[in-house]
Amino acid sequence: MKKTLFVLAAFFLTIAVSAQGNSGGKGKDKQKSPQGQSQNTKVKKDKSNDKDDKGDKEKKDHDKRVWEGTYENENDGPKPSKNQPAKVREAFARDYPNAQNVTWSKYRGDWTATFRNGVFTSTAVYHANGERRDTRTPVTRNDVPGRVIDSVLKRRPQSRLEEIIKIALPKGNPDLFRIKEIVDGKPQFMIMNSDGKLVPYDY
Protein backbone atom coordinates (compact mmCIF):
# COMPACT_ATOMS: atom_id res chain seq x y z
CA MET A 1 0.00 0.00 0.00
CA LYS A 2 2.84 2.34 0.88
CA LYS A 3 4.45 1.56 -2.48
CA THR A 4 1.24 2.44 -4.30
CA LEU A 5 0.93 5.75 -2.45
CA PHE A 6 4.59 6.50 -3.17
CA VAL A 7 4.11 5.78 -6.92
CA LEU A 8 0.98 7.93 -7.04
CA ALA A 9 2.71 10.78 -5.18
CA ALA A 10 5.67 10.59 -7.58
CA PHE A 11 3.29 10.55 -10.55
CA PHE A 12 1.41 13.65 -9.35
CA LEU A 13 4.66 15.40 -8.54
CA THR A 14 5.92 14.72 -12.09
CA ILE A 15 2.70 16.11 -13.58
CA ALA A 16 2.86 19.18 -11.33
CA VAL A 17 6.47 19.91 -12.29
CA SER A 18 5.68 19.34 -15.97
CA ALA A 19 2.65 21.66 -15.83
CA GLN A 20 4.66 24.29 -13.98
CA GLY A 21 7.31 24.16 -16.69
CA ASN A 22 4.68 24.78 -19.37
CA SER A 23 2.97 27.53 -17.45
CA GLY A 24 6.35 29.13 -16.85
CA GLY A 25 6.63 29.67 -20.58
CA LYS A 26 3.17 31.17 -20.64
CA GLY A 27 4.08 33.34 -17.70
CA LYS A 28 7.06 34.64 -19.62
CA ASP A 29 4.79 35.41 -22.57
CA LYS A 30 2.50 37.28 -20.22
CA GLN A 31 5.43 39.20 -18.84
CA LYS A 32 6.51 40.08 -22.38
CA SER A 33 3.05 41.07 -23.51
CA PRO A 34 3.00 44.55 -21.92
CA GLN A 35 6.29 45.27 -23.66
CA GLY A 36 4.89 43.82 -26.89
CA GLN A 37 1.77 45.91 -26.43
CA SER A 38 3.82 49.06 -25.95
CA GLN A 39 5.78 48.20 -29.09
CA ASN A 40 2.50 47.62 -30.96
CA THR A 41 1.18 50.92 -29.62
CA LYS A 42 4.38 52.64 -30.74
CA VAL A 43 4.06 51.12 -34.23
CA LYS A 44 0.43 52.29 -34.40
CA LYS A 45 1.44 55.78 -33.27
CA ASP A 46 4.25 55.86 -35.83
CA LYS A 47 1.80 54.85 -38.57
CA SER A 48 -0.65 57.47 -37.34
CA ASN A 49 2.09 60.12 -37.38
CA ASP A 50 3.12 59.03 -40.88
CA LYS A 51 -0.51 59.35 -41.98
CA ASP A 52 -0.76 62.81 -40.39
CA ASP A 53 2.51 63.89 -42.04
CA LYS A 54 1.29 62.61 -45.39
CA GLY A 55 -2.03 64.43 -44.93
CA ASP A 56 -0.22 67.66 -44.02
CA LYS A 57 2.03 67.37 -47.06
CA GLU A 58 -0.93 66.69 -49.38
CA LYS A 59 -2.76 69.71 -47.91
CA LYS A 60 0.27 71.97 -48.40
CA ASP A 61 0.74 70.74 -51.97
CA HIS A 62 -2.94 71.28 -52.69
CA ASP A 63 -2.92 74.79 -51.17
CA LYS A 64 0.15 75.70 -53.19
CA ARG A 65 -1.49 74.56 -56.42
CA VAL A 66 -4.76 76.35 -55.68
CA TRP A 67 -3.36 79.65 -54.36
CA GLU A 68 0.02 80.02 -56.08
CA GLY A 69 0.31 83.39 -57.77
CA THR A 70 -2.25 85.05 -55.49
CA TYR A 71 0.33 86.07 -52.89
CA GLU A 72 3.90 87.35 -52.91
CA ASN A 73 5.45 85.34 -50.07
CA GLU A 74 4.67 81.76 -49.08
CA ASN A 75 3.82 82.92 -45.56
CA ASP A 76 1.06 85.14 -46.96
CA GLY A 77 -1.08 82.17 -48.02
CA PRO A 78 -4.04 80.64 -46.17
CA LYS A 79 -3.68 80.30 -42.39
CA PRO A 80 -5.21 77.39 -40.44
CA SER A 81 -8.33 78.47 -38.58
CA LYS A 82 -10.90 77.35 -36.06
CA ASN A 83 -14.24 78.73 -34.97
CA GLN A 84 -15.75 79.35 -38.38
CA PRO A 85 -18.94 81.37 -38.28
CA ALA A 86 -22.05 79.19 -37.89
CA LYS A 87 -23.41 80.47 -41.23
CA VAL A 88 -20.23 79.30 -42.97
CA ARG A 89 -20.31 75.83 -41.39
CA GLU A 90 -24.00 75.42 -42.18
CA ALA A 91 -23.55 76.52 -45.79
CA PHE A 92 -20.62 74.16 -46.28
CA ALA A 93 -22.54 71.22 -44.77
CA ARG A 94 -25.46 72.00 -47.10
CA ASP A 95 -23.27 72.39 -50.20
CA TYR A 96 -21.02 69.37 -49.55
CA PRO A 97 -22.80 66.87 -47.27
CA ASN A 98 -20.43 64.03 -48.28
CA ALA A 99 -17.19 65.97 -47.78
CA GLN A 100 -14.39 64.08 -46.05
CA ASN A 101 -11.14 65.09 -44.32
CA VAL A 102 -12.21 68.73 -44.02
CA THR A 103 -9.63 71.29 -42.88
CA TRP A 104 -10.40 74.98 -42.48
CA SER A 105 -8.25 78.02 -43.12
CA LYS A 106 -8.71 81.74 -43.61
CA TYR A 107 -7.44 83.69 -46.58
CA ARG A 108 -8.04 87.30 -47.54
CA GLY A 109 -10.92 87.57 -45.10
CA ASP A 110 -12.72 84.52 -46.49
CA TRP A 111 -13.09 81.07 -44.91
CA THR A 112 -11.76 78.16 -46.95
CA ALA A 113 -12.62 74.49 -46.48
CA THR A 114 -10.29 71.98 -48.11
CA PHE A 115 -11.83 68.52 -48.40
CA ARG A 116 -11.98 65.24 -50.29
CA ASN A 117 -14.74 65.36 -52.88
CA GLY A 118 -14.90 61.92 -54.45
CA VAL A 119 -11.60 61.35 -56.25
CA PHE A 120 -10.66 65.04 -56.12
CA THR A 121 -9.47 67.35 -53.36
CA SER A 122 -11.26 70.71 -53.53
CA THR A 123 -11.27 74.01 -51.67
CA ALA A 124 -14.55 75.85 -51.13
CA VAL A 125 -14.33 79.57 -50.35
CA TYR A 126 -16.99 81.28 -48.22
CA HIS A 127 -17.66 84.84 -47.15
CA ALA A 128 -18.40 85.32 -43.44
CA ASN A 129 -22.15 85.57 -44.17
CA GLY A 130 -22.12 81.96 -45.49
CA GLU A 131 -22.28 82.92 -49.16
CA ARG A 132 -20.06 80.67 -51.25
CA ARG A 133 -17.64 82.56 -53.43
CA ASP A 134 -16.36 79.56 -55.41
CA THR A 135 -14.92 76.05 -55.21
CA ARG A 136 -11.47 75.32 -56.60
CA THR A 137 -10.31 71.92 -57.79
CA PRO A 138 -7.04 70.98 -59.50
CA VAL A 139 -7.89 69.10 -62.70
CA THR A 140 -6.08 67.52 -65.63
CA ARG A 141 -6.16 68.69 -69.24
CA ASN A 142 -8.71 65.97 -69.95
CA ASP A 143 -11.17 67.70 -67.59
CA VAL A 144 -10.93 71.04 -69.42
CA PRO A 145 -12.96 72.04 -72.50
CA GLY A 146 -10.87 71.77 -75.66
CA ARG A 147 -11.57 75.43 -76.50
CA VAL A 148 -9.68 76.49 -73.37
CA ILE A 149 -6.56 74.47 -74.21
CA ASP A 150 -6.71 75.55 -77.87
CA SER A 151 -6.99 79.19 -76.84
CA VAL A 152 -3.95 78.98 -74.55
CA LEU A 153 -1.79 77.26 -77.16
CA LYS A 154 -2.99 79.62 -79.90
CA ARG A 155 -2.00 82.65 -77.82
CA ARG A 156 1.41 81.23 -76.90
CA PRO A 157 2.41 78.08 -78.78
CA GLN A 158 5.65 77.90 -76.78
CA SER A 159 3.91 77.91 -73.39
CA ARG A 160 3.92 74.87 -71.14
CA LEU A 161 0.74 74.20 -69.17
CA GLU A 162 1.66 73.38 -65.59
CA GLU A 163 -1.51 73.48 -63.49
CA ILE A 164 -5.18 73.95 -64.19
CA ILE A 165 -7.61 74.85 -61.42
CA LYS A 166 -11.31 74.57 -62.14
CA ILE A 167 -13.22 77.35 -60.38
CA ALA A 168 -16.86 76.33 -59.90
CA LEU A 169 -19.04 79.37 -59.29
CA PRO A 170 -22.35 79.26 -57.39
CA LYS A 171 -25.86 80.01 -58.66
CA GLY A 172 -25.46 78.26 -62.00
CA ASN A 173 -22.69 80.55 -63.25
CA PRO A 174 -20.38 78.86 -65.77
CA ASP A 175 -17.09 77.41 -64.57
CA LEU A 176 -13.81 79.27 -64.92
CA PHE A 177 -10.33 77.81 -65.36
CA ARG A 178 -7.22 79.23 -63.73
CA ILE A 179 -4.24 78.22 -65.82
CA LYS A 180 -0.62 78.29 -64.80
CA GLU A 181 1.73 78.33 -67.75
CA ILE A 182 5.49 78.60 -67.90
CA VAL A 183 6.73 81.24 -70.32
CA ASP A 184 10.47 81.80 -70.65
CA GLY A 185 10.97 79.82 -67.45
CA LYS A 186 8.59 81.99 -65.38
CA PRO A 187 5.10 81.11 -64.15
CA GLN A 188 2.18 83.16 -65.43
CA PHE A 189 -1.47 82.83 -64.53
CA MET A 190 -4.63 83.52 -66.50
CA ILE A 191 -8.32 82.86 -66.01
CA MET A 192 -10.53 81.75 -68.86
CA ASN A 193 -14.15 80.85 -69.23
CA SER A 194 -15.25 77.58 -70.84
CA ASP A 195 -15.21 79.30 -74.28
CA GLY A 196 -11.48 79.96 -73.93
CA LYS A 197 -11.87 83.73 -73.43
CA LEU A 198 -9.81 85.61 -70.87
CA VAL A 199 -11.92 86.97 -68.02
CA PRO A 200 -11.07 89.15 -65.03
CA TYR A 201 -11.39 87.43 -61.67
CA ASP A 202 -10.09 88.58 -58.32
CA TYR A 203 -7.62 85.96 -57.07
C-alpha positions in Angstrom: 0.0 0.0 0.0 2.8 2.3 0.9 4.5 1.6 -2.5 1.2 2.4 -4.3 0.9 5.7 -2.5 4.6 6.5 -3.2 4.1 5.8 -6.9 1.0 7.9 -7.0 2.7 10.8 -5.2 5.7 10.6 -7.6 3.3 10.6 -10.5 1.4 13.6 -9.3 4.7 15.4 -8.5 5.9 14.7 -12.1 2.7 16.1 -13.6 2.9 19.2 -11.3 6.5 19.9 -12.3 5.7 19.3 -16.0 2.7 21.7 -15.8 4.7 24.3 -14.0 7.3 24.2 -16.7 4.7 24.8 -19.4 3.0 27.5 -17.5 6.3 29.1 -16.9 6.6 29.7 -20.6 3.2 31.2 -20.6 4.1 33.3 -17.7 7.1 34.6 -19.6 4.8 35.4 -22.6 2.5 37.3 -20.2 5.4 39.2 -18.8 6.5 40.1 -22.4 3.0 41.1 -23.5 3.0 44.5 -21.9 6.3 45.3 -23.7 4.9 43.8 -26.9 1.8 45.9 -26.4 3.8 49.1 -25.9 5.8 48.2 -29.1 2.5 47.6 -31.0 1.2 50.9 -29.6 4.4 52.6 -30.7 4.1 51.1 -34.2 0.4 52.3 -34.4 1.4 55.8 -33.3 4.2 55.9 -35.8 1.8 54.8 -38.6 -0.6 57.5 -37.3 2.1 60.1 -37.4 3.1 59.0 -40.9 -0.5 59.4 -42.0 -0.8 62.8 -40.4 2.5 63.9 -42.0 1.3 62.6 -45.4 -2.0 64.4 -44.9 -0.2 67.7 -44.0 2.0 67.4 -47.1 -0.9 66.7 -49.4 -2.8 69.7 -47.9 0.3 72.0 -48.4 0.7 70.7 -52.0 -2.9 71.3 -52.7 -2.9 74.8 -51.2 0.2 75.7 -53.2 -1.5 74.6 -56.4 -4.8 76.4 -55.7 -3.4 79.6 -54.4 0.0 80.0 -56.1 0.3 83.4 -57.8 -2.3 85.0 -55.5 0.3 86.1 -52.9 3.9 87.4 -52.9 5.4 85.3 -50.1 4.7 81.8 -49.1 3.8 82.9 -45.6 1.1 85.1 -47.0 -1.1 82.2 -48.0 -4.0 80.6 -46.2 -3.7 80.3 -42.4 -5.2 77.4 -40.4 -8.3 78.5 -38.6 -10.9 77.3 -36.1 -14.2 78.7 -35.0 -15.7 79.4 -38.4 -18.9 81.4 -38.3 -22.1 79.2 -37.9 -23.4 80.5 -41.2 -20.2 79.3 -43.0 -20.3 75.8 -41.4 -24.0 75.4 -42.2 -23.6 76.5 -45.8 -20.6 74.2 -46.3 -22.5 71.2 -44.8 -25.5 72.0 -47.1 -23.3 72.4 -50.2 -21.0 69.4 -49.5 -22.8 66.9 -47.3 -20.4 64.0 -48.3 -17.2 66.0 -47.8 -14.4 64.1 -46.1 -11.1 65.1 -44.3 -12.2 68.7 -44.0 -9.6 71.3 -42.9 -10.4 75.0 -42.5 -8.3 78.0 -43.1 -8.7 81.7 -43.6 -7.4 83.7 -46.6 -8.0 87.3 -47.5 -10.9 87.6 -45.1 -12.7 84.5 -46.5 -13.1 81.1 -44.9 -11.8 78.2 -47.0 -12.6 74.5 -46.5 -10.3 72.0 -48.1 -11.8 68.5 -48.4 -12.0 65.2 -50.3 -14.7 65.4 -52.9 -14.9 61.9 -54.4 -11.6 61.3 -56.2 -10.7 65.0 -56.1 -9.5 67.3 -53.4 -11.3 70.7 -53.5 -11.3 74.0 -51.7 -14.5 75.9 -51.1 -14.3 79.6 -50.4 -17.0 81.3 -48.2 -17.7 84.8 -47.1 -18.4 85.3 -43.4 -22.1 85.6 -44.2 -22.1 82.0 -45.5 -22.3 82.9 -49.2 -20.1 80.7 -51.2 -17.6 82.6 -53.4 -16.4 79.6 -55.4 -14.9 76.1 -55.2 -11.5 75.3 -56.6 -10.3 71.9 -57.8 -7.0 71.0 -59.5 -7.9 69.1 -62.7 -6.1 67.5 -65.6 -6.2 68.7 -69.2 -8.7 66.0 -69.9 -11.2 67.7 -67.6 -10.9 71.0 -69.4 -13.0 72.0 -72.5 -10.9 71.8 -75.7 -11.6 75.4 -76.5 -9.7 76.5 -73.4 -6.6 74.5 -74.2 -6.7 75.5 -77.9 -7.0 79.2 -76.8 -4.0 79.0 -74.5 -1.8 77.3 -77.2 -3.0 79.6 -79.9 -2.0 82.6 -77.8 1.4 81.2 -76.9 2.4 78.1 -78.8 5.6 77.9 -76.8 3.9 77.9 -73.4 3.9 74.9 -71.1 0.7 74.2 -69.2 1.7 73.4 -65.6 -1.5 73.5 -63.5 -5.2 73.9 -64.2 -7.6 74.9 -61.4 -11.3 74.6 -62.1 -13.2 77.4 -60.4 -16.9 76.3 -59.9 -19.0 79.4 -59.3 -22.4 79.3 -57.4 -25.9 80.0 -58.7 -25.5 78.3 -62.0 -22.7 80.5 -63.3 -20.4 78.9 -65.8 -17.1 77.4 -64.6 -13.8 79.3 -64.9 -10.3 77.8 -65.4 -7.2 79.2 -63.7 -4.2 78.2 -65.8 -0.6 78.3 -64.8 1.7 78.3 -67.7 5.5 78.6 -67.9 6.7 81.2 -70.3 10.5 81.8 -70.6 11.0 79.8 -67.4 8.6 82.0 -65.4 5.1 81.1 -64.2 2.2 83.2 -65.4 -1.5 82.8 -64.5 -4.6 83.5 -66.5 -8.3 82.9 -66.0 -10.5 81.7 -68.9 -14.2 80.8 -69.2 -15.2 77.6 -70.8 -15.2 79.3 -74.3 -11.5 80.0 -73.9 -11.9 83.7 -73.4 -9.8 85.6 -70.9 -11.9 87.0 -68.0 -11.1 89.1 -65.0 -11.4 87.4 -61.7 -10.1 88.6 -58.3 -7.6 86.0 -57.1 
